[in-house]
Amino acid sequence: MSGAEREPRLITETGIDARIAAIIEPTIEGMGYQLVRVKLSGQNGLTLQIMAELPDGTMTVDDCEKLSMAISPVLDVEDPIDKAYHFEVSSPGIDRPMVRKSDFTRWSGHLVKCETSVTVEGRKRFRGKIKSVSDDGFVIERDQPAKDEAAEAAIPFSALAEARLILTDDLIRDALKADKAARMAANENFENEGDA
């Protein structure tokens, strides 16, 4: 994937997390992965969590290991954290953060909860099914609208502060289907390369 084809993240880090993201993102992208999120938390002392995935949304344990081995030396050289910390690379998981427009398209029809940085239709927190996605935003069908609220809310991407899928049986089923399809496609590509 060339730099011109890369889809930017709608939601990015601030502070030390943003500094770490700037340091590691070129390595992650150079290996063909996409950065989802960087988060330095006080859990177990200090923990640096890097979430990443392949453009098709998959991420195996082997992928996590490869990225970890590539990112670790970069962090050692740049040394952005002045204390001891635990380091982990993981997939975004099924109830993933939604950080790119393509995340909303890929998971259209599923339940999401999100927060906006500015008031949209009288509120900042929303929960509902992703009904449609456009270049500028997405529409959710509200879970439980208040009496005076419309059943749907249009949320501009420019106002989005945070978004995450909500774990449901439908989401688990569709995530497993997507993972199986991606693995089958990867196996076919591997077999075709072997025949060449």
N, C-alpha and C positions, 0 to 999 in steps of 0.2 A: 504494500500500500504506500503510495507516494505521499509526501507532505501535503500536496494539493487536494488529495482525496480524504484526508483525515477529517473526521467530524469533531469539532470542538465540544468540550464539555460546557453545559449550560450552568452547572453549579460547580464552583471551584473553591479551593481552600483559602484561608487567610492566615496571617501570622507565620509561625514556624512551619505549619503544615504546607503553606504555599511555597515557602523556601525549599522544603524537602521535595515537593512535587516538581518544582523547576529543575532540581538537581537530577532526579531519577527519570522523569518522563522521556527524555531523549533516548535513554537506554531501553526503556520499556517499549517505546514505539519502534526503535531500531530492530528489536527482536520480533516485531509483528503483533505485539499486544497493544491493548488500550488501557490506560490508567482510568480507574473508576473513582478511587478516593484514597487520600492519605489522611491518617488520623493518629496523632500522638496523644495518648491518654495516660492517666495516672494509675491504670489498672496493673496490678502485679509490679509495683514500682513504677517504671515508665514502660509503655508498650507502644511501638511504632507499627501500625497496621497499614499495609499497602494492599488495596483491592485492585485487581486487574482481570482482564479477560481477553480472549481472542475476539476479533470483529464479529464472529458468528455467535458470540455470547457464551461460549464454552470455556472451561478452565479446569484442567486435570491436576492431580497432585504432582505429576511430573512437570507440568507447566509452572506450578508454584515453585517447585524446587529449582528449575532452570532460572526463573526470574530472581529468586532469592540469591542464587550464586552469582548472578550478574550485577545485582543492585548493591549487595553488601560491600564489595570493594569500592564502589563509587561513593557510598556513604562514608566509608573509612577515610577516603582521601579528602572529601569535602568537609567532613566532621561537623554537620550542622547542629548536632545535639550535644550539649556540654556535660551530660550526665550519662551514667550507664543506663541502658535500655534493652528491652526484649524486642526482637524483630520478627515480624511474621508477614508472609505474603499469602493472600487467600483469594478465593473467587468471591464475587459479590453475594453469592448465595441466592436462594429462591426468592426470599423477601428482600430483594436487592434495593440499593439506592438507585434512583432514576436520575442520570446525569446528562444524557444526550437525547436529542429529539428522537433518534432511532429507538431508544428504550421505550418511549411512549408508543411509537408505532408498533414495535415488536410485541408489546404487552397490552395492546388495545383490547378492550373487553374485560380487563381484569381490574380488581379493586386496588386503589392507590390512596395513600394519605399524603397530603402535601401542605406546605406552609409557604406563604408569599411574604416578600419583604415590604410590600405596601398593601393597603386594603383593596380587595377586589370584591365587588358586589357586596360590600358591607362587612367583610370578614377577612381574616388572614389564614385560617385553617380550614381545610377541606378534606372530605373523604367521600369516595364514590368510584364508580366504574368509569374507566376511560372510554368515552363514547366515540370521539373522533380526534384526529390530530391534523394540524395544518402547519405551515411554515412558521407561523407566529405564536401558536399556542395549542392548547387542547381543551376539549370539553369533557366534563365529567357529569355523570348522572348521579346526583347526590344520594347517599345511603338513606339518610333520614333528614330531609329538609325540614326546617322550622316552618310554622304555618305561613309566615309572610315571605318565604323564600321560593324561588323558582326551583323546579325539579332538576334543572341543569345549571352548571356554572362554567363560563368560559374563562380559562386561566391563561394569560399571556406568558410565554416562556421568559420574557424580560422581567417579570415580577416574581418568578420562582426562586425561593430560598432553599427549599428542601423538598424532596419527594421520595417515597419508598413504596414498593409493592406490599400489599397485605397478604399474608399466607392464607390461602383457601384451598379446598380440595381441587377446584378447577385449575388454580395456578400450579399446584403440584403436578397434576396430570399433564398440563400443557408444557411445563418445564421439562418433564421426563420425556415427552414426545420430541421436543426440540433437541434435547441432548442426544437422544437415540438417532435422530435424523442427521445431526452433525457428525456423530461418530461413524455412521454408515457412509456418509460422504467422504470423510477423512480416510476410511478404509479403502473405498473405491479409488481415491486419488493415489493412495499408496500402492495398490495393486496395479493401477495403470502405469505408474512410474516404473514399477518392477518389470512390466512387459516391454517397456521402451528400450 
